[in-house]
Amino acid sequence: MSLLNTPGAVWTLAAARHASGKREVVIGDQRPVHEAITYVESHGERMHYAEARARGLPIGRGNVEATRKSLVALRMTRPGARWTEESGQHILDRRALVISERWDAAMNLTLAPQRAEARRAACSG
């Protein structure tokens, strides 16, 4: 619970595990405290859950799984759908723009050079 609610808790918990003196305790064929410390040392920078929650960011894979389903599964696995890697990537790129509501901004950026060229041609005549 402290990981979810207390900023910086990941490092407090890691320090407590170090201070416990139980890093080398073996249970069966495992060293659970050593494994916990190693995990936090490797992944602690991504475990600032309280801060993420305070900023309204998701913490978990639910959003990733939902995005995968709506972006990829529904579009790319339709009956009869056949894609090469290149054409499938093009479809996914465009679908991601639509789903994230960035289509208009992307089209404005994409078409800006052609619009500028058309404007120059119209004005030079």
FENJOKA-V399818 format. One record per backbone hydrogen bond with DSSP energy under -0.5 kcal/mol. NH is the residue of the N-H (numbers start at 1). CO is the residue of the C=O. Records with the same first field share a line. If there is no record, write none. Layout:
NH->CO  CO
This chain:
5->1
6->2
7->5
9->6
11->8
12->8
13->9
14->10
15->11
16->12
17->13
18->14
19->15
20->16
21->18
22->17
25->22
27->30
28->26
29->27
30->27
34->23
35->31
36->32
37->33
38->34
39->35
40->36
41->37
42->38
43->39
44->40
46->43
47->44
49->47
50->3
52->48
53->49
54->50
55->51
56->53
57->52
65->61
66->62
67->63
68->64
69->65
70->66
71->67
72->67  68
73->68
74->69
76->72
77->73
78->75
81->78
88->84
89->85
90->86
91->87
92->88
93->89
94->90
95->91
96->92
97->93
98->94
99->95
100->96
101->98
102->97
103->97
106->102
107->103
108->104
109->105
110->106
111->107
112->108
115->111
116->112
117->113
118->114
119->115
120->116
121->117
122->118
123->119
124->120
